[in-house]
Each structure stands twice: as C-alpha cells, then as structure tokens.
Amino acid sequence: MHVGALDMNKRTIAKSAMCSALILSSASVALAQAQPAQPTQSAAPPAQGLAWSPSQNIGMFAFPRNGQNADQQLKDESECYGMAKQRTGIDAQAPPPKGLSEEEKKAAQQQAANNAPQAQGTRVRGAARGAAGGAAVGAIAGDAGKGAAAGAVVGTMKGGAAQRSANAQSKQQAAAQTAAAQKKADEQLLAQHQEGMDTFQRAFAACMDARNYSVK
C-alpha cells in the first residue's frame, strides 16, 4: 500500500510540473508577442568623399596618379585653386558679367529711333510736282488753274505719305542697328568671361599636373 501511494504521488507531482512548465511557456510567448520588436542597428554610412572640390567648382575633374587620399587631394586642389587665382587675377567664382537689362535695351532702342534722321520737305516737293502735272492736265481740259490746284492736293498727299514711310523706316533701322549692337556687346562680354575661365582652368590644371594629378 505504501508503494502504490508513493507511485501515485510521483505521478501527481510529475503532472503538476508539466502543467507549470506549459503555463510558463505560454506566458513567455505571450510576453514576447506583446513587446515591440527592437529595431536592428543599420550599417554605418559609407565614407564620404571630398566635401567640396575646387576642381569641380570650375567644371573640371582631378584624379590622383599616386593614390593620394581625399584629404591630400583636397589640400592640393585648394592650393592650386589659390595659385591659379593669384597668377591669372581671375575670380572663377564671380558670376558672368551682365550687360544692359531688357528695359534698358528697349529704352536705348527707342531713343535711337527718336534720334533717327527724318525726311523734310517731301510734302512741299510733292505739292509742286502735283501742281505742275495738274496744270498741264487742266490746260488740256481748258482750266489750268483748277488742274494745278487739284494736282497740288494730290501731290501733297503723296508727298506726305512718302515722307511718313521714309521716316518710319529710318526709325526702324535705327532701332534695329541699336539692338544688333547690344547683342554684339553681350556676346563679347560672354566671350571675355569664357576666355578668362579657360585661362584659369589651364593654370589650375598645370598646378595639379605638377602634383601628379590627371585633370580633365
């Protein structure tokens, strides 16, 4: 009897231990699901290159021939940039020069049109020619005076129209010539700026080449 009771107690204890283990396991799973997932650490950002490249600032690219590191290249570029500025007297960071504004250009063109040569006396000459022609026609018709008067009116109108046309054309030509001169001046300013940049780039490239860099 004592042996049977002992076995029964062992089985009861084992069942109780199994139940406790199941309860603890379920509680652990529930707790794990309730807790938010911890974010994983991201990889370190890639190493950055040159923070600022003087060569790229002037539209060029420098490549080290002897494996110079980024710090050394930045130092060399900065020094060559300063030497090029000192030798050429050119500020590569200065914006291109600006000519006249559109308003100033239009004002200059209008002023040129106003100052254009204007024809004078065309109406008088037209009246005289018209009167002479009208008199000849009137003489044939038997009234030279009326013919002359009519011819003078017609001649005056033709002369006035011719004068207005000639003056308008003169104004247009003066304005067009001024606009062409303005455009040429703008082109010259840009060409001078580009020429200066080319000179600066050659000076910079020569300095970098002496320090064992390939510059394009």
C-alpha positions in Angstrom: 0.0 0.0 0.0 2.8 2.3 0.8 4.5 1.6 -2.6 1.3 2.3 -4.5 0.6 5.5 -2.7 4.2 6.6 -3.4 3.9 5.9 -7.1 0.6 7.8 -7.2 2.3 10.8 -5.5 5.2 10.8 -8.0 2.7 10.8 -11.0 0.8 13.7 -9.4 4.0 15.7 -8.9 5.1 15.0 -12.5 1.8 16.1 -13.9 1.9 19.3 -11.8 5.4 20.0 -13.0 4.3 19.6 -16.6 1.4 21.9 -16.2 3.6 24.5 -14.6 6.0 24.3 -17.5 3.2 24.7 -20.0 1.9 27.7 -18.2 5.3 29.3 -18.0 6.0 28.6 -21.7 2.6 30.2 -22.7 3.3 33.2 -20.6 6.7 33.7 -22.2 5.3 33.5 -25.7 2.5 36.0 -24.8 5.1 38.4 -23.3 7.3 38.2 -26.3 4.4 38.9 -28.6 3.3 41.9 -26.5 6.7 43.6 -26.6 7.5 45.7 -29.7 10.3 44.4 -31.9 13.6 46.2 -31.3 14.9 47.9 -34.4 18.1 46.4 -35.8 21.1 48.7 -36.0 21.7 50.0 -39.5 25.1 49.6 -41.1 27.5 52.6 -40.8 27.1 55.1 -43.6 29.6 54.9 -46.4 32.6 57.1 -46.2 32.0 60.4 -47.8 34.3 61.8 -50.5 35.5 65.4 -50.8 33.2 67.7 -49.0 34.0 70.4 -51.6 36.0 70.1 -54.7 37.6 73.2 -56.2 38.2 71.4 -59.4 34.5 70.5 -59.9 33.7 74.1 -58.9 35.3 75.2 -62.2 33.9 72.3 -64.3 37.0 70.0 -64.1 37.8 66.6 -62.6 41.0 65.7 -60.9 42.2 62.1 -60.5 45.2 61.1 -58.4 48.0 59.3 -60.1 49.9 58.2 -57.0 47.0 57.1 -54.8 46.7 60.3 -52.9 43.9 60.2 -50.3 40.9 62.5 -50.2 42.4 64.8 -47.6 45.6 65.2 -49.6 43.7 65.8 -52.8 41.5 68.5 -51.2 44.6 70.2 -49.9 46.3 70.1 -53.3 43.2 71.4 -55.2 42.7 74.2 -52.7 46.3 75.3 -53.0 46.3 75.1 -56.8 43.0 77.0 -56.9 44.5 79.8 -54.9 47.7 79.8 -57.1 45.6 80.0 -60.3 43.6 82.9 -58.9 46.8 84.7 -57.9 48.6 84.1 -61.2 45.7 85.0 -63.5 44.0 87.6 -61.4 40.7 85.9 -62.3 38.0 85.1 -59.7 36.5 81.9 -61.0 33.5 82.1 -58.6 32.5 85.5 -59.9 29.2 85.4 -62.0 29.4 86.2 -65.7 29.2 89.9 -66.4 25.7 91.3 -67.1 25.0 93.8 -69.8 22.0 96.1 -70.0 18.7 94.9 -68.7 15.8 94.3 -71.1 14.2 97.6 -70.0 17.4 99.5 -70.6 17.8 97.9 -74.0 14.3 98.9 -75.1 14.8 102.4 -73.8 18.1 102.7 -75.8 16.4 101.4 -79.0 13.5 103.9 -78.6 16.0 106.7 -78.1 17.8 105.7 -81.2 14.5 105.6 -83.1 13.6 109.1 -81.9 17.0 110.5 -82.9 16.9 108.8 -86.4 17.2 111.2 -89.4 13.8 112.4 -90.6 13.0 113.5 -94.1 11.8 117.1 -94.6 10.1 118.9 -97.5 8.6 115.9 -99.2 5.1 117.3 -98.9 6.2 120.6 -100.5 8.0 118.9 -103.3 5.1 116.6 -103.8 2.7 119.6 -104.0 4.9 121.3 -106.6 5.1 118.3 -108.7 1.4 117.7 -108.4 0.5 121.3 -109.3 2.7 121.2 -112.3 1.2 118.0 -113.5 -2.3 119.2 -112.7 -1.8 122.4 -114.6 -0.7 120.5 -117.7 -3.8 118.3 -117.5 -6.0 121.3 -116.8 -4.6 123.2 -119.8 -5.7 120.4 -122.0 -9.2 120.5 -120.4 -9.3 124.3 -120.7 -8.8 125.2 -117.0 -5.1 125.2 -116.0 -5.8 126.8 -112.6 -8.2 124.2 -111.4 -5.9 121.5 -112.6 -3.0 122.9 -110.8 -4.9 123.2 -107.5 -6.2 119.6 -107.8 -2.7 118.4 -108.7 -1.2 120.2 -105.7 -3.6 118.5 -103.3 -2.8 115.1 -104.7 0.9 115.8 -104.7 0.8 116.9 -101.1 -0.9 113.7 -100.0 1.5 111.6 -101.9 4.5 113.5 -100.6 3.2 113.3 -97.0 2.7 109.5 -97.3 6.2 109.0 -98.8 7.7 111.2 -96.0 5.9 109.2 -93.3 7.0 105.9 -94.8 10.6 107.1 -95.1 10.7 108.4 -91.5 9.1 105.2 -90.1 11.7 103.1 -92.0 14.5 105.3 -90.7 13.3 104.8 -87.1 13.1 101.1 -87.6 16.6 100.9 -89.0 18.0 102.9 -86.1 16.3 100.7 -83.5 17.4 97.5 -85.3 21.0 98.8 -85.5 21.0 99.6 -81.8 19.6 96.1 -81.0 22.3 94.5 -83.1 25.0 96.5 -81.3 23.5 95.4 -77.9 23.6 91.8 -78.9 27.1 92.0 -80.1 28.2 93.7 -76.8 26.5 90.9 -74.8 28.3 88.2 -76.9 31.6 90.0 -76.3 31.1 90.0 -72.6 30.4 86.3 -72.5 33.3 85.6 -74.8 35.6 87.5 -72.5 34.3 85.7 -69.4 34.8 82.3 -71.1 38.3 83.3 -72.2 39.1 84.2 -68.6 37.7 80.8 -67.3 39.8 78.9 -69.9 42.9 80.7 -68.7 42.1 79.9 -65.1 41.4 76.3 -65.9 44.8 76.0 -67.7 46.6 77.5 -64.7 44.8 75.1 -62.3 45.5 72.1 -64.5 49.2 72.9 -64.8 49.5 73.2 -61.0 47.7 69.9 -60.4 49.7 68.1 -63.1 52.8 69.1 -61.3 51.4 67.4 -58.2 50.8 64.2 -60.0 47.1 64.5 -60.8 45.3 63.9 -64.1 42.9 66.8 -64.7 40.2 66.8 -67.4 
